[in-house]
Amino acid sequence: MAYQALRDIEILFGLALVTVVIFRHLKFPSIVGFLVTGILAGPHASGLIGNTHQVEQMAEIGVVLLLFTIGIEFSLKELARIKQLVILGGGLQVILTIIAITLAGTVIAHPLNQSVFFGFLVALSSTAILIKLLSDAGELDTPHGKTALGILIFQDLCIVPLMLFTPLLSGSGSGWQQIAMILGKAVVVIIAAHYSAGFLVPWIFTQVVKTRSRELFILTIIFIGMGTAWLTAQAGLSLALGAFIAGLAISESEYSHQALSDIIPFREAFMSLFFISVGMLLDPAIIFTSPLAVGGLVLAIILIKTVVTTGAAMALGLPMRIALTAGLSLAQIGEFSFVLSQSGMKYGLLGSEAYQMFLAASIATMGLTPLCLKIAPPFAEGLTARLPHSWTRGRKSFAGNGRKPALADHVIIVGYGMNGKNLAQVLRHLKISYVAVETNPFTVNAERKRGRHIIFGDASKPEILEHAGIDKARIMVIAISDAAASRRTAALARHMNPGIHVIVRTRYLMEVEPLFKLGVNEVIPEEFETSVEILSRVLKRFLVPQDVIESCIGEVRKDGYEMLRSVSRRHSHAVGIAGFLAGAEIGTFTVQKGAAIEGTTLSQGILRSMSGASILAIKRGEEVATNPDPVWELKTRDVVLLLGSAQQLAAAAKLFEAGKETNGAKT
């Protein structure tokens, strides 16, 4: 028996190695490769695996581990931060999808209970596939990525109640009394898990960690996860609910990250078996005998889910472009639908033919997910461009922008995440006018109540930039995670105000040149800035003197930003004085009390001789002296505008700092 099980697993994993490698080269998710592996090895195709029972049992462990790790990764703080997207967006998507599929099922003469169950199956999307693809593309932090994530969280939470309702749809349950009893048990288990998370679980892990045994730590994780799942099953609840609750209990402890990293290899191995086992259940003959029916079902699922999800996101107030992109990304069937379908087979809600149709359509929608993600942005952009702005801007009732703000010579901040908030805070402190543009209506409402200058809308639309006063703005800072939207916004801003200074924050160096081609003035790649910060911290740990660290950072910045400036010059269309200042920088410095340069006159030439930088202007109070006379004496709190290279400005900075010693100057 053990020999047979080992042989089957070896065959499946060996075949999966080949299949998944091929599919990954074709840019398909690994999950699709596992499903195809199951199809090829199953009893309906090659028959390499005749008895699927043992594989299915191990696949059940994979589902338990998946729910367990989702629970560990689940952050109640993160849920609170995006609670509107989770509760409202996810709730609308699930409920409306179930209603739409139920109506479609009854129209084609399916019984009502079966049609509702079909809605259960279609309402869920694939967390495993979508999170992986969005993460690989660096789009998890984009507006459509956050929208999809919020809806996925709600869907994952829905699997337990949907499984509880399935017996009732078949008539096997005893009505609402049974539901009330099951929900009561669930509440008791959740309360027990909550107190365990606060006291028992941390205490257990503390004792285990003291042994310094990694094996014992892993064993404890498995014991807590599997044990809680078994206890909830004994209480008449599902294994999935118990595993999720156990993960939640661990997620609140300080050991959650280590627990997650240790359990993920087990999860991946067993989850691959789960998808392989699902593939083994599919009879490929259904694709050849009913190709039109399968194709029509796939098209219907993608269309209904896209329309419903887009509508749900727009009901929250999101612009159509973001809502439609999120809708297309969630158009596949989820892995938990396979778990739910097994329950439907058990209670007679799915016949064998309907089950085969469901498997074929589900696998097809999963395989089409990369294509949906690829076409979503251009399709959404093209569609919204052809529709009136009043239809696509998002619901004004959620975040009405009112009258156009009376601003001039101000900064436009596109995106109110961490970068946008920090910039806005400093601008407020310095009394520099600004207006922020944000696509999350809930963020806009919350910040507006705090008195912030923020408007709702998609900055890649001319109407929104016009409302933000693009024609009178001095600077635009684009601080969003969506590379495509950043490019569109930058190009539009340059078109609407050719003289505006555009600064874009981007993730990777490879995104720099396309932005410069569009006329962006400055690009700040996070990849480069992160490397500089890492360099600084490493050198500090080796007790390298601060001036040496600053010199090293200056060299790195010189080489890195000189490369960026050369790219900028290569694509610059500017004519005039800017061409003569290539490679030069302008900086402002405040004369501090006790600085080397305090009390000196310009005729002494200390600044020029010791740094090489040139003075363009000096501001004292409200007075500004452009090209000041040589007799000008520098005093405390004078603000000096300098022109020079990066190294010259760095040298000049030391002359303005209090207590810095410099040769030939006072201290």
PAKEBA-34587 format. One line per 2 residues: their letters; for each residue x, y, z of C-alpha. Coordinates in nm, 3 decimals. Example, Ala and Ser with C-alpha at 12.3 -4.5 7.8 and 13.67 -1.06 7.14 Angstrom:
PAKEBA-34587
as) 1.230/-0.450/0.780; 1.367/-0.106/0.714
This chain:
PAKEBA-34587
ma) 0.000/0.000/0.000; 0.274/0.244/0.101
yq) 0.479/0.133/-0.202; 0.185/0.208/-0.434
al) 0.129/0.554/-0.279; 0.498/0.639/-0.310
rd) 0.501/0.523/-0.672; 0.197/0.740/-0.756
ie) 0.346/1.050/-0.595; 0.676/0.996/-0.777
il) 0.496/0.968/-1.111; 0.289/1.279/-1.045
fg) 0.577/1.497/-0.928; 0.802/1.379/-1.213
la) 0.536/1.457/-1.472; 0.462/1.789/-1.300
lv) 0.828/1.892/-1.330; 0.812/1.862/-1.708
tv) 0.462/2.007/-1.747; 0.510/2.308/-1.520
vi) 0.845/2.400/-1.681; 0.679/2.399/-2.024
fr) 0.385/2.607/-1.904; 0.610/2.855/-1.723
hl) 0.803/2.909/-2.048; 0.467/2.982/-2.210
kf) 0.396/3.240/-1.933; 0.116/3.036/-1.773
ps) 0.081/3.005/-1.393; 0.222/2.693/-1.229
iv) -0.130/2.598/-1.114; -0.239/2.546/-1.475
gf) 0.059/2.313/-1.520; -0.046/2.110/-1.214
lv) -0.404/2.084/-1.345; -0.279/1.962/-1.684
tg) -0.049/1.714/-1.506; -0.352/1.567/-1.333
il) -0.544/1.547/-1.660; -0.258/1.362/-1.832
ag) -0.194/1.122/-1.544; -0.557/1.061/-1.448
ph) -0.777/0.761/-1.520; -0.955/0.942/-1.807
as) -0.633/0.997/-2.008; -0.313/0.789/-1.973
gl) -0.431/0.598/-1.667; -0.090/0.623/-1.498
ig) -0.278/0.673/-1.170; -0.567/0.435/-1.137
nt) -0.667/0.480/-0.773; -0.702/0.851/-0.697
hq) -0.830/0.812/-0.340; -0.492/0.841/-0.167
ve) -0.394/1.143/-0.376; -0.725/1.309/-0.286
qm) -0.661/1.250/0.084; -0.323/1.423/0.062
ae) -0.487/1.698/-0.143; -0.725/1.764/0.148
ig) -0.420/1.830/0.365; -0.311/2.082/0.101
vv) -0.642/2.270/0.136; -0.604/2.273/0.515
ll) -0.249/2.409/0.485; -0.363/2.673/0.234
lf) -0.630/2.803/0.474; -0.379/2.783/0.758
ti) -0.121/3.000/0.576; -0.389/3.243/0.460
gi) -0.485/3.282/0.826; -0.121/3.348/0.922
ef) -0.082/3.606/0.644; -0.415/3.765/0.734
sl) -0.362/4.095/0.915; -0.651/4.243/1.109
ke) -0.479/4.583/1.087; -0.456/4.553/0.708
la) -0.821/4.446/0.700; -0.917/4.757/0.898
ri) -0.717/4.975/0.658; -0.901/4.849/0.348
kq) -1.224/4.747/0.522; -1.440/4.933/0.268
lv) -1.288/4.740/-0.021; -1.316/4.411/0.169
il) -1.665/4.440/0.317; -1.844/4.658/0.063
gg) -1.653/4.567/-0.252; -1.619/4.197/-0.174
gl) -1.971/4.170/-0.039; -2.123/4.333/-0.346
qv) -1.915/4.120/-0.582; -2.006/3.789/-0.417
il) -2.376/3.866/-0.370; -2.428/4.014/-0.718
ti) -2.238/3.728/-0.884; -2.454/3.470/-0.705
ia) -2.769/3.659/-0.809; -2.655/3.692/-1.172
it) -2.561/3.324/-1.204; -2.883/3.217/-1.028
la) -3.091/3.417/-1.277; -2.892/3.276/-1.570
gt) -2.935/2.921/-1.434; -3.311/2.951/-1.389
vi) -3.346/3.097/-1.740; -3.195/2.779/-1.887
ah) -3.429/2.565/-1.674; -3.197/2.457/-1.391
pl) -3.363/2.413/-1.049; -3.332/2.712/-0.819
nq) -3.117/2.537/-0.559; -2.873/2.419/-0.827
sv) -2.859/2.766/-0.982; -2.777/2.921/-0.645
ff) -2.502/2.664/-0.594; -2.362/2.745/-0.940
gf) -2.348/3.106/-0.819; -2.147/2.992/-0.516
lv) -1.894/2.827/-0.746; -1.857/3.118/-0.988
al) -1.843/3.392/-0.721; -1.497/3.285/-0.600
ss) -1.172/3.379/-0.775; -0.822/3.234/-0.749
ta) -0.621/3.393/-0.470; -0.318/3.175/-0.543
il) -0.300/3.263/-0.914; -0.386/3.631/-0.893
ik) -0.163/3.724/-0.599; 0.129/3.550/-0.771
ll) 0.074/3.725/-1.104; 0.016/4.068/-0.950
sd) 0.320/4.027/-0.727; 0.544/3.924/-1.020
ag) 0.422/4.227/-1.217; 0.476/4.462/-0.920
el) 0.107/4.561/-0.927; -0.010/4.460/-0.578
dt) 0.013/4.822/-0.459; -0.164/4.970/-0.761
ph) -0.526/5.087/-0.723; -0.659/4.789/-0.920
gk) -0.426/4.556/-0.727; -0.557/4.680/-0.392
ta) -0.915/4.653/-0.518; -0.862/4.293/-0.630
lg) -0.689/4.210/-0.301; -0.977/4.348/-0.094
il) -1.232/4.145/-0.289; -1.016/3.831/-0.270
if) -0.994/3.861/0.109; -1.374/3.868/0.134
qd) -1.404/3.571/-0.101; -1.159/3.368/0.109
lc) -1.365/3.445/0.419; -1.683/3.341/0.235
iv) -1.576/2.982/0.171; -1.677/2.872/0.522
pl) -2.036/3.011/0.521; -2.085/2.892/0.162
ml) -1.990/2.540/0.268; -2.230/2.568/0.562
ft) -2.516/2.667/0.331; -2.450/2.393/0.074
pl) -2.629/2.112/0.268; -2.933/2.337/0.307
ls) -2.955/2.391/-0.068; -2.973/2.015/-0.115
gs) -3.243/1.977/0.149; -3.011/1.770/0.367
gs) -3.000/2.024/0.649; -3.263/2.080/0.913
gw) -3.322/2.445/0.837; -3.224/2.766/1.007
qq) -3.198/2.595/1.345; -2.901/2.396/1.216
ia) -2.741/2.712/1.073; -2.788/2.892/1.404
mi) -2.633/2.599/1.590; -2.336/2.581/1.352
lg) -2.283/2.958/1.367; -2.302/2.941/1.746
ka) -2.031/2.676/1.748; -1.823/2.887/1.512
vv) -1.854/3.190/1.741; -1.744/2.981/2.040
vi) -1.444/2.847/1.847; -1.348/3.197/1.726
ia) -1.370/3.341/2.079; -1.158/3.054/2.208
ah) -0.906/3.114/1.929; -0.898/3.485/2.009
ys) -0.800/3.427/2.370; -0.559/3.153/2.264
ag) -0.393/3.401/2.030; -0.346/3.641/2.318
fl) -0.222/3.399/2.583; -0.188/3.029/2.502
vp) -0.023/3.035/2.158; 0.245/3.295/2.251
wi) 0.322/3.100/2.570; 0.360/2.772/2.377
ft) 0.589/2.932/2.120; 0.795/3.102/2.390
qv) 0.863/2.766/2.556; 0.945/2.602/2.224
vk) 1.178/2.882/2.110; 1.377/2.846/2.432
tr) 1.479/2.496/2.319; 1.644/2.647/2.005
sr) 1.514/2.351/1.807; 1.387/2.432/1.457
el) 1.239/2.083/1.425; 1.033/2.132/1.740
fi) 0.920/2.477/1.620; 0.793/2.331/1.290
lt) 0.626/2.044/1.475; 0.448/2.297/1.700
ii) 0.316/2.488/1.399; 0.176/2.172/1.244
fi) 0.033/2.059/1.580; -0.154/2.389/1.631
gm) -0.281/2.406/1.273; -0.389/2.047/1.229
gt) -0.510/2.019/1.590; -0.741/2.320/1.561
aw) -0.874/2.194/1.227; -0.947/1.853/1.382
lt) -1.121/2.009/1.685; -1.348/2.223/1.468
aq) -1.433/1.917/1.258; -1.526/1.732/1.579
ag) -1.754/2.024/1.668; -1.939/1.979/1.339
ls) -1.759/2.259/1.156; -1.525/2.232/0.859
la) -1.155/2.153/0.858; -1.105/2.469/0.652
lg) -1.255/2.693/0.922; -1.036/2.537/1.192
af) -0.721/2.577/0.985; -0.802/2.941/0.912
ia) -0.872/3.016/1.281; -0.544/2.849/1.382
gl) -0.359/3.065/1.132; -0.528/3.376/1.272
ai) -0.417/3.280/1.624; -0.055/3.256/1.509
se) -0.075/3.572/1.295; -0.112/3.789/1.604
se) 0.205/3.650/1.763; 0.562/3.772/1.712
ys) 0.651/3.432/1.562; 0.410/3.459/1.267
hq) 0.676/3.540/1.004; 0.899/3.250/1.103
al) 0.598/3.017/1.121; 0.489/3.121/0.773
sd) 0.834/3.072/0.622; 0.862/2.724/0.779
ii) 0.516/2.602/0.673; 0.513/2.736/0.314
pf) 0.726/2.451/0.168; 0.478/2.196/0.309
re) 0.187/2.398/0.175; 0.333/2.423/-0.175
af) 0.397/2.049/-0.193; 0.048/1.950/-0.076
ms) -0.125/2.224/-0.276; 0.039/2.097/-0.592
lf) -0.117/1.760/-0.513; -0.453/1.931/-0.466
fi) -0.450/2.086/-0.813; -0.316/1.764/-0.964
sv) -0.601/1.571/-0.800; -0.854/1.817/-0.946
gm) -0.702/1.766/-1.291; -0.731/1.387/-1.252
ll) -1.105/1.423/-1.204; -1.151/1.592/-1.544
dp) -1.242/1.376/-1.840; -1.081/1.545/-2.145
ai) -1.350/1.391/-2.364; -1.592/1.663/-2.251
if) -1.382/1.920/-2.437; -1.406/1.726/-2.765
ts) -1.768/1.617/-2.732; -1.904/1.957/-2.622
pl) -1.652/2.224/-2.734; -1.913/2.491/-2.800
av) -2.081/2.436/-2.464; -1.749/2.454/-2.278
gg) -1.638/2.760/-2.478; -1.971/2.933/-2.421
lv) -1.953/2.860/-2.049; -1.599/3.000/-2.026
la) -1.700/3.316/-2.211; -2.012/3.357/-1.995
ii) -1.814/3.319/-1.671; -1.550/3.575/-1.775
li) -1.812/3.820/-1.903; -2.044/3.796/-1.600
kt) -1.763/3.815/-1.345; -1.598/4.110/-1.521
vv) -1.923/4.307/-1.546; -2.031/4.231/-1.189
tt) -1.691/4.303/-1.033; -1.653/4.622/-1.233
ga) -1.999/4.733/-1.123; -1.923/4.651/-0.759
am) -1.598/4.851/-0.768; -1.766/5.146/-0.940
al) -2.042/5.137/-0.678; -1.768/5.213/-0.423
gl) -1.683/5.524/-0.623; -1.374/5.398/-0.808
pm) -1.313/5.526/-1.164; -1.414/5.287/-1.441
ri) -1.055/5.234/-1.562; -0.945/5.096/-1.225
al) -1.270/4.903/-1.168; -1.259/4.738/-1.511
ta) -0.893/4.639/-1.473; -0.973/4.477/-1.138
gl) -1.282/4.311/-1.286; -1.088/4.142/-1.566
sl) -0.820/4.026/-1.324; -1.084/3.850/-1.108
aq) -1.264/3.680/-1.397; -1.134/3.326/-1.327
ig) -1.276/3.049/-1.105; -1.099/3.005/-0.771
ef) -0.928/2.707/-0.609; -1.185/2.707/-0.329
sf) -1.456/2.651/-0.589; -1.304/2.306/-0.642
vl) -1.336/2.239/-0.269; -1.696/2.360/-0.280
sq) -1.773/2.150/-0.588; -1.673/1.834/-0.399
sg) -1.933/1.925/-0.137; -2.186/1.986/-0.414
mk) -2.119/1.640/-0.560; -2.165/1.487/-0.214
yg) -2.507/1.650/-0.166; -2.629/1.593/-0.522
ll) -2.619/1.955/-0.638; -2.380/1.869/-0.921
gs) -2.433/1.583/-1.160; -2.137/1.408/-1.322
ea) -2.181/1.585/-1.658; -2.228/1.927/-1.497
yq) -1.924/1.860/-1.279; -1.712/1.780/-1.584
mf) -1.832/2.097/-1.756; -1.746/2.297/-1.445
la) -1.395/2.149/-1.424; -1.324/2.215/-1.792
as) -1.449/2.574/-1.776; -1.267/2.645/-1.447
ia) -0.933/2.521/-1.576; -0.980/2.726/-1.893
tm) -1.054/3.048/-1.700; -0.744/2.992/-1.486
gl) -0.532/2.944/-1.796; -0.670/3.266/-1.948
tp) -0.587/3.477/-1.640; -0.244/3.596/-1.767
lc) -0.408/3.706/-2.093; -0.684/3.889/-1.904
lk) -0.424/4.072/-1.694; -0.229/4.168/-2.006
ia) -0.523/4.309/-2.202; -0.700/4.467/-1.902
pp) -0.512/4.804/-1.890; -0.527/4.887/-2.264
fa) -0.886/4.761/-2.289; -0.995/4.967/-1.987
eg) -0.812/5.274/-2.115; -0.959/5.239/-2.464
lt) -1.314/5.190/-2.338; -1.307/5.478/-2.090
ar) -1.160/5.708/-2.355; -1.466/5.647/-2.575
lp) -1.723/5.707/-2.300; -1.827/6.041/-2.146
hs) -1.613/6.141/-1.848; -1.923/6.169/-1.629
wt) -1.974/5.791/-1.676; -1.618/5.687/-1.603
rg) -1.490/5.926/-1.334; -1.638/5.735/-1.038
rk) -1.930/5.826/-0.818; -1.911/6.191/-0.733
sf) -2.143/6.142/-0.436; -1.867/5.954/-0.256
ag) -1.606/6.223/-0.303; -1.747/6.535/-0.465
ng) -1.473/6.773/-0.570; -1.688/7.084/-0.567
rk) -1.550/7.401/-0.717; -1.208/7.419/-0.876
pa) -0.956/7.519/-0.607; -0.818/7.873/-0.651
la) -0.449/7.782/-0.664; -0.149/7.916/-0.853
dh) 0.220/7.828/-0.855; 0.131/7.515/-0.658
vi) 0.234/7.149/-0.647; 0.007/6.870/-0.776
iv) 0.062/6.541/-0.591; -0.073/6.240/-0.779
gy) -0.128/5.954/-0.534; -0.179/5.991/-0.160
gm) 0.012/5.691/-0.033; 0.315/5.709/0.194
ng) 0.520/5.924/-0.046; 0.231/6.158/-0.122
kn) 0.137/6.203/0.245; 0.494/6.279/0.350
la) 0.536/6.535/0.074; 0.202/6.699/0.156
qv) 0.296/6.720/0.524; 0.623/6.900/0.450
lr) 0.456/7.135/0.200; 0.194/7.227/0.461
hl) 0.468/7.295/0.714; 0.651/7.521/0.468
ki) 0.323/7.688/0.363; 0.365/7.583/-0.001
sy) 0.035/7.541/-0.184; -0.052/7.194/-0.308
va) -0.342/6.976/-0.414; -0.340/6.595/-0.404
ve) -0.525/6.370/-0.650; -0.633/6.026/-0.524
tn) -0.846/5.745/-0.672; -0.959/5.596/-0.340
pf) -1.282/5.779/-0.245; -1.264/5.665/0.117
tv) -0.914/5.809/0.154; -1.032/6.134/-0.005
na) -1.326/6.165/0.234; -1.113/6.089/0.540
er) -0.837/6.333/0.444; -1.081/6.605/0.344
kr) -1.239/6.588/0.689; -0.892/6.657/0.829
gr) -0.873/6.973/0.618; -0.634/6.840/0.352
hi) -0.631/6.979/0.000; -0.726/6.664/-0.189
if) -0.956/6.583/-0.479; -1.096/6.255/-0.606
gd) -1.026/6.125/-0.954; -0.799/5.956/-1.205
as) -0.512/6.192/-1.287; -0.471/6.037/-1.631
kp) -0.793/6.217/-1.731; -0.769/6.579/-1.856
ei) -1.081/6.684/-1.663; -0.918/6.588/-1.332
le) -0.590/6.767/-1.407; -0.781/7.073/-1.520
ha) -0.971/7.068/-1.189; -0.637/7.044/-1.005
gi) -0.519/7.362/-1.179; -0.262/7.205/-1.410
dk) -0.240/7.526/-1.616; -0.115/7.729/-1.316
ar) 0.085/7.460/-1.133; 0.462/7.483/-1.099
im) 0.540/7.117/-1.020; 0.364/6.783/-1.056
vi) 0.481/6.486/-0.846; 0.351/6.148/-0.962
ai) 0.384/5.909/-0.667; 0.174/5.607/-0.766
sd) 0.270/5.241/-0.813; 0.101/5.198/-1.152
aa) 0.374/5.241/-1.417; 0.132/5.261/-1.710
as) -0.086/5.521/-1.534; 0.227/5.721/-1.444
rr) 0.328/5.738/-1.809; -0.019/5.844/-1.922
ta) -0.042/6.110/-1.651; 0.304/6.250/-1.727
al) 0.235/6.273/-2.100; -0.100/6.442/-2.039
ar) 0.051/6.691/-1.792; 0.326/6.784/-2.037
hm) 0.064/6.834/-2.311; -0.166/7.049/-2.094
np) 0.115/7.259/-1.941; 0.442/7.244/-2.140
gi) 0.623/7.449/-1.873; 0.538/7.235/-1.570
hv) 0.818/7.051/-1.390; 0.727/6.681/-1.369
iv) 0.881/6.449/-1.109; 0.792/6.080/-1.114
rt) 0.859/5.816/-0.851; 0.897/5.474/-1.006
ry) 0.995/5.128/-0.888; 1.263/5.010/-1.126
lm) 1.546/5.158/-1.333; 1.405/5.002/-1.649
ev) 1.102/5.233/-1.622; 1.319/5.547/-1.630
ep) 1.388/5.588/-2.002; 1.022/5.557/-2.117
lf) 0.933/5.835/-1.872; 1.209/6.064/-1.997
kl) 1.089/6.004/-2.352; 0.753/6.150/-2.247
gv) 0.916/6.471/-2.124; 0.946/6.398/-1.752
ne) 1.204/6.627/-1.588; 1.313/6.403/-1.299
vi) 1.265/6.035/-1.223; 1.330/5.890/-0.877
pe) 1.369/5.511/-0.904; 1.303/5.339/-0.570
ef) 1.536/5.057/-0.674; 1.832/5.299/-0.688
et) 1.742/5.492/-0.372; 1.700/5.168/-0.177
sv) 2.049/5.057/-0.282; 2.190/5.389/-0.154
ei) 2.016/5.348/0.182; 2.141/4.991/0.216
ls) 2.497/5.109/0.139; 2.472/5.376/0.409
rv) 2.348/5.136/0.677; 2.605/4.869/0.598
lk) 2.892/5.119/0.624; 2.755/5.253/0.954
rf) 2.761/4.905/1.104; 3.132/4.887/1.016
lv) 3.186/5.220/1.198; 3.301/5.393/0.880
pq) 3.326/5.770/0.951; 3.020/5.971/0.847
dv) 3.215/6.196/0.611; 3.352/5.889/0.431
ie) 3.000/5.745/0.407; 2.871/6.071/0.261
sc) 3.160/6.072/0.013; 3.080/5.716/-0.096
ig) 2.709/5.796/-0.129; 2.801/6.106/-0.327
ev) 3.004/5.897/-0.571; 2.724/5.644/-0.609
rk) 2.468/5.918/-0.663; 2.700/6.092/-0.907
dg) 2.741/5.779/-1.120; 2.377/5.674/-1.092
ye) 2.212/6.008/-1.153; 2.466/6.106/-1.417
ml) 2.343/5.799/-1.605; 1.983/5.915/-1.550
rs) 2.071/6.268/-1.661; 2.234/6.135/-1.976
vs) 1.914/5.945/-2.053; 1.718/6.264/-1.984
rr) 1.940/6.471/-2.217; 1.911/6.205/-2.487
hs) 1.533/6.244/-2.489; 1.511/6.612/-2.400
ha) 1.329/6.839/-2.643; 1.410/7.155/-2.444
vg) 1.592/7.436/-2.620; 1.767/7.728/-2.452
ia) 1.938/7.780/-2.120; 1.867/7.426/-1.997
gf) 2.108/7.293/-2.254; 2.391/7.500/-2.105
la) 2.318/7.378/-1.750; 2.337/7.005/-1.827
ga) 2.510/6.834/-1.536; 2.468/7.133/-1.302
ei) 2.241/7.143/-1.000; 2.077/7.418/-0.797
gt) 2.048/7.402/-0.419; 1.939/7.627/-0.135
ft) 2.119/7.646/0.201; 2.046/7.833/0.525
vq) 2.330/8.004/0.712; 2.329/7.853/1.061
kg) 2.455/8.032/1.371; 2.822/7.949/1.419
aa) 2.869/7.830/1.060; 3.207/7.884/0.891
ie) 3.055/8.121/0.639; 2.861/8.336/0.889
gt) 2.981/8.698/0.898; 3.193/8.670/0.583
tl) 3.144/8.887/0.276; 3.114/8.764/-0.080
sq) 3.429/8.958/-0.175; 3.634/8.727/0.050
gi) 3.552/8.445/-0.190; 3.543/8.173/0.079
lr) 3.243/7.996/-0.070; 3.383/7.997/-0.422
sm) 3.737/7.896/-0.327; 3.640/7.618/-0.084
sg) 3.352/7.460/-0.275; 3.354/7.589/-0.633
as) 2.980/7.670/-0.617; 2.843/8.005/-0.733
il) 2.583/8.224/-0.559; 2.277/8.307/-0.770
ai) 2.061/8.480/-0.509; 2.023/8.546/-0.135
kr) 1.694/8.571/0.057; 1.688/8.761/0.388
ge) 1.341/8.782/0.538; 1.116/8.900/0.257
ev) 1.402/9.061/0.064; 1.554/8.867/-0.229
at) 1.885/8.985/-0.378; 1.954/8.838/-0.721
np) 2.325/8.834/-0.821; 2.419/9.010/-0.491
dp) 2.699/9.268/-0.464; 3.047/9.156/-0.341
vw) 3.006/9.364/-0.023; 2.709/9.150/0.092
el) 2.775/9.005/0.439; 2.616/8.669/0.514
kt) 2.415/8.655/0.837; 2.233/8.384/1.036
rd) 1.915/8.257/0.866; 2.009/8.393/0.523
vv) 1.889/8.153/0.253; 2.145/8.122/-0.027
ll) 2.072/7.984/-0.375; 2.378/7.809/-0.522
lg) 2.468/7.669/-0.865; 2.723/7.390/-0.904
sa) 2.788/7.021/-0.950; 2.668/6.765/-0.696
qq) 3.016/6.750/-0.539; 3.043/7.130/-0.523
la) 2.707/7.161/-0.351; 2.804/6.886/-0.103
aa) 3.123/7.075/-0.017; 2.933/7.402/0.015
ak) 2.680/7.245/0.252; 2.950/7.200/0.519
lf) 3.023/7.576/0.517; 2.662/7.648/0.616
ea) 2.648/7.401/0.908; 2.711/7.510/1.266
gk) 3.043/7.406/1.419; 3.196/7.255/1.102
et) 3.570/7.307/1.076; 3.710/7.401/0.737
ng) 4.061/7.503/0.645; 4.096/7.875/0.605
ak) 3.758/7.958/0.753; 3.647/8.027/1.106
t) 3.471/7.765/1.317
